[in-house]
Amino acid sequence: IVLSSCFSNLITIVLGITISFGSSLTLAAQPEPLSAKDSDPRVMGWMQGFPPPEEKLITQPDANYFSFPKLRWSVCHLREFLPTKAISRGLNAPVPLEYPEPLAFDDMREAIDALTFIPMNSAEAMTWKESLDTNYTDGILIIHQGRVVYERYLGCLQEDGKHAAMSMTKSVTGLLAEIMVVEGQLDDTLLVRDIIPEIGKSAFATATVREVMDMTTGVKYSEDYSNPKADIWLYSAAASPLPKPKDYVGPNGYWEYLQQVTPEGKHGDEFHYKTINSDMLGWIISRVSGKSVTELASERLWSQMGAEQDAYQTVDGKGVPFAGGGISAGLRDLGRLGLLMLYEGKINGKRLFPAVVVKNIRAGGDQKKFGGMFSTIPHGSYTSQWRIFHNDHGAFAARGVHGQTIYIDPTVEMVIVRFASHPHAKNAVIDPTSLPAYQAVAEFLSK
């Protein structure tokens, strides 16, 4: 991606933060990207040496650090580019995940590696192991019936590392909101203006909390990166944690931007995937709880689920966490989050939130409003910022661009967590290989 210097600071924020919105730049035909092996950060030599050679530096703000193949290093190092807040795991000892005996674990990994499946729109079989490189996998974890049966670290990710979760962050925000609704702290029938009067005449003012949670708001927001007047540019400038230019007169921070959003369509009519809903929801739950989303995620999830590591979340220039895409976390800790969803709020013999929270999410949203917007999930819906597949296994997922997922299959009691750094942002490019692979593992584990 070639970028003009006059937009360098702004583009850095767009690509480093808002790329997790779920859209990618509209580009002319590009040459075939480097393979997973050839673009491995260790092979590329990014940031190696003391100091690294000039051509191997990845820096902020002058470098386009979320362009491929640099992003394969950057997804494990976001806090080196952007300010963050911690999601603390607290001071209690972590609760280890369960594993089979070493020999049994090795045998299971070999068996899963050898599984074959047919990708969508293909007639040629592919093995599970081949699919890892095809999808530029950085880390993958499979949990079956409460035990880890498969685990690999590739690319930039190591066992003790953290990786950008991208829009899986939305699902954490949505889960916190759903917990508050079920526990009676948050009334999802209220209008946004009832909770946040200073939202003023923004289009969000007359939306209900539930419409924000399910992204059925009628708000104008364009993420067309090829249009210099698209809303994404103003949003990105507002969200930038870097000092604003002296002549800057726009909104400062996520929340100021939300106050000037204009209407488009009618609230409640249709689903539209717009990240500003997640940041609106973050403001709502922070106002009602009296805690930032990072504090709330720590209190209700990370400090209670036996997490191994703190997570962290990027913030704007006023310290507001990016509720739509700012989390970086450890692979196993997102596995724990997946277990919480699989077992309806329970982990390590302890209940963290009511089972009805997950039941509500698994029930999904109105499929007619979803409108088949994603060809790879033809019967899907979206509720509380989670994707529901409505397939035979009752699968649901948290998902993020470049291949991030927590995929939960209740029928088989399976959780798959994957971190990746695919050169294409959109999951529509990645799903044709990923989703059949997940199904193949589910069928293998069900035997």
N, C-alpha and C positions, 0 to 999 in steps of 0.2 A: 504494500500500500504506500503510495507516494503522496506526501502531504506538504502543502506550502508552509513556509516558516511563519507566515502571519497568523496561522491558526494553530501553531504548535501547542501552546498551553491548553487551548480549548479542546483540541483533538485528543490530547493526552487524557483529559478527563473523560471525554466521550468514550474512548476506547478502553481506558483503564477502569472506569466505573460503570458507565451506562451500557457497555456491550452486553452486560447481563440482562438487559431489557428483553432480549429475545429477537432482536433484529440485527442485521449485518449490513455493512456498506454495500451499496449498489455499484458494482464494478464492471468494467469491461472484461472480456474473456482473459483469463489469467493462465499462465503455464501451469502444468500439473505440479502440485506442491510436492515438496520432499516427502519421502516415506517416513513412517514413524521411526524407523531405525536411523535413517540419515539425519532426521531433525531432532534426535535425542539431544537434550541440552549438554550432556557430557561429550557427545560427539562433536557438537557445534562449538564447544569450548566457551560458552557464555560465562562471563564473570569469573573466569579461572585465572589464577596468578595474583601476584602481590607487587605491583598492581596488574590487572588484566590488560592485555593489549588494547589499544584504542578501538580497534575494529570489533572487539568482543565485549565492549561495555554496553550495558543496558541501564540507562539513567533516566531521571525525571528532572525537569520537564521537557528537555530537548529531544528525547528519544521516543519513537513510536513503539512503546514497549508492549502493546497488545497486538502488534502485527505478527503474523506467522513468518518465520518460526520462533521469533523472540518470545511469543506468548507461552511457548512450551517451558520456558524458564520462569517467566513472570507470574504464572498462576500459582506458583509456590512461594512467591516473594512479594505479595502485594503491599505488605506493611513497610517495605523498603521504598515504596513510591508514594504512599498516601498515609495521612494520619488515621489512626484507628482507636477504637475503644475495645477493651477486653470483655469477653463473656466468660466470667470466672467460673472455674469448676469447683471453687471453694477449697477448703483445707483438709477435707476428709480424704482418706486413701481411696484410690480408684478401685472399682470392682472389676476384676479381670473377666474378659469374655471367656466362655467355655470353648475348648478345643478337643478333638479326638486325640487319642494316643498318636505320637509322631508318625509311626509307620502307617497307621490307618489314614492319617491326614495326607501323607504323601500319596498313598494309593488313590484317595478320593480326588486329589488335585490332578493326578495323571488321567483318571477316568473322565473328569470334566474337560480337561484340555482336549481329549480325543473326541468329544461329542461333536456330531455333525448336524447341520441344519441347512435349510434353503433360504437365503435372503429373499426379501420381497422383490418381485420383478426380476428374478433370476432363476435360471435352471440348474446352476452349478452349486454343489454343496460346498460348505465352508466349515472348518473346525472352530470350536470355541477359541482355541489358542490363536488361530489365525485372525479371528475377529478382534482380538485385543489390539494388535498392530493396526488393523484396518481402521479402527476407531480411535487411534492415538491415545490409548489408555495409559493413564499415569498411576492409577491404583484401583484395585477392585477387590471387593470383599463379598463373600456369599455366606449367609447364615441360614441354617436349616434346623428347625425345631429347637432353636435356642443355642445351637453350637456352630462355631465357624468351621465351614467345610472347605473353604477356598480363600486364599489371600495372596495377592501379588502387588509389588511396588515396582513401578517402571518410570521412565522419563525423569522428571524433576523430583518426584516424590519418594521420600524414605519413610521408614516405619514411624519415626518420631516427627515427621513433617506435617505441615498444614497446606491445604490446597483451597483455592477459590471455589466456593460453592455456587457462585453466580446466582441465578434466579431460584435456586433451592432456598435461598434466604426468604423469598416470599412465603414459602410453605411454613417456615418457622414463625414468621409474622402472623400468618393466617391461623396457625395452631394456637398461638397465644391468645388471639382474639376469640377463637371458638371456645377455649377454656374459660375465658372471662364471661362469654355469653351463657354457657351452660351453668356456671357457678353463680350467675345472677349479678355479676359486677357490671356487665355491659348489656344494654338493651339494643338488640340489633334492629328494632323497628324505629328507633329514633332517627331524626334527620341529623346530618353532620352539623348543621348550625346549632342544634340543640346542645351539642357537646362542646363545639368550638365556635363560639359566636364570632370570633375575629376572622372566620373564613369569609365573612362579608358577603359580597354578591358573586363570589365564585360559583361556577356551575356545580361544584361539590355541595354547596350549601343545602340544596333541596334533595340530595340523594340520601337514601337510608344507609345505615351502617351495613346492613346485609348486602345492599347493592355494591357498596365499596368492597366488601369481603369477597364477593363473587364476580367482581369486575363486570357488572351489568350497568354501570353508570353511563350517562350520556354526556361525556366530556370530550372536548376537542384536544387532541394530542397526536401529533404526527411524528413518527420516527423514520421519515424518509431522509436518509443521510445524503442523498443526492440533491436535495432541495435546500439551498443555503438559508431559506426562510422558514424551514420546518421547525416545529416546536422543540424538537430535541436539542437544537443549538442553544436556545434560550435557557432550557432546563439545565443543560450541561454547564453553561456559564454560571448560572445561579448556584449549582451544586459544588462548583470547584472549591476545594479547600485552599487553593493558592490565592495570594493577594489579588484583589480585583484591580484591573487597569484604572488609572486615574479618571479616564473618561467614561467608565462603566456606570450606567444608570438603571440597569435592570434589577430584578429581585435578587436578594442575597440569601441563599440557602434553600433547601427543599421546601420548607413551609411557606416562605414568602412567595415562592413560585405557585404553590397550590392556591394561594389567595387570589390569583388573577386568571385562573383557568376559565375558559368560556364554554358555553354549551355546544353539544353536537349530538343530535338524536335525543331520544327520550329515555330517562332513567327506567331501568327494569326491563326494557324491550329486548335487548340483545347482549350477548357476551362480546366484549372487545378486550383483547389482551393489551393493557396499557399500564406500565409500571407506576405511573403516578397514583394509581389506586392503592398500591402497596405502601407508598409513602404517606398517603392520606390515612391509611389504616394504622400505620405506625404512630402518627400524631394522635389519632383517636385513643389508641390503647395506652399511650403514654399519659395523655391528659386524664383519663379515667383512673388509671392505676397509680399515677404519681411517680412512675418510674420510666426510665428510658427503655427502649426495646432490648438493649444489651443487659441492663439490670434485670429486667423481667425474664429474659431467656436464661440468665444465670440462676435466678431464684427458683423458677419453675421447672427447668430442664437440666442444664449442665451441672449444677451443684447437687442435684438429686439423683441423677441417673448413673453415677459411678464413673463419670468421664475421666479419661486419662490426661487430657490437656485442656487448657483454656482455649476457647476460640477467640476470634477477634472480628471486628466489623468496621468498615471504613466509615468516615464521617464527613460532613460538609464543613464549611468554614466556621460554623457556629457550634460544631461538636454534635450535630444531630446525626445519629446513625442512619446509614442507607438501608432502609427497611425493605427495599426492593431487590437488593443484589449484593450487599457488602460483606457477607460472612466468609471467612476462611476457617477451616476446621480440620481436625484429624479424621482419617478414614474410619477408624474404629468407633470414634465418637458419633459419627453419623450413622454407623451401624447400630449403636445404642438407641439413637433417635428412631431408626427404623423398627427396632424391637418394641419400643414404646407404642408405636402406631400399630404394629402387628398384634400385640397383646393388650390393646385397648387401654393404655395408660398405666400398665404395670411393668415393672422391671426389677430384677433382683429381689423378688418377693414383696415389693413395696408399690403401693398405688400412688402415682403422682398427680393424676387427674381423673375425673369420672369417665367411665367406659363410653357413655353416650357421646362424648366429644368425638371419638373416632367413628362411632356408628353414624353420627351426622355427616361426617366427611365422606365415609364410604358410600353413603346413600347417593351422593353426587348431586349435581344441579340439574336444571332443566335442559335436556339434550336438544330440544328444539331451539333454545337460545344459543347453544353452542354452535349449532348449524354446520357441523362437519367441517369446521375451519381447518382441521389438521387431517390430511388425507391418511396419515399413518395411524391415526386413532379415530376411525370412522364413526364409532358410537360413543365417543368420549364426552365428558362434561367437566365442569370446573366448579369447585366450591371451596370456600375458605382457603383459597390460593393453593389447592391441591388438584392434580389432574386425576380424574376417575376414568378408567378404561371401559367399564361396563362389559367386560369379557367374561368367559365362562369361569375364570378363576377369581373374579372379583378384584382384580389388580387395581392398585392406585399408586400414585408416585408424586414425589417432588422432583422437579426437573430444572435444569439450567442450560444455557447455551454452551456450545463446544463439547457437549456430551456428558454433563453432570446428571446424576440421577440417584435417588433412593427409590427403588422399585420394590413394592411390597405385594406378595402373592399370598393372601390368607388361606387359600385352599390347600396349598402345599406347606404352609408355615415357613415361607422363604422370604428373606430380605437380601436384595442385591444393592450394594453401594458402589458407584463408579465415579471416579474423577478422571477427566480426560482433557486434552488440549487439541481437539480436532481443528484443522485449518478452517473449516466452515463452521460458522456460529450456529446455524439453524439445525435443530434436531430433525427436521424433515429429511435432511441429507443423511443423518446418522441412524435414524430409526430403522430403515430397511434392513440393516445388519443387526442392530442391537435387540430390537423387540423379538425377532424369531430366535435369537440366541438365548434370551431370558426364558422364553417359552420352552426351549429345548432342555435347559437346566431344570426347569420346573417339572417337566415330564420325567426326566431322569431321577430326580429326587423323590418323585411320587411312587416309584416302583418299590 
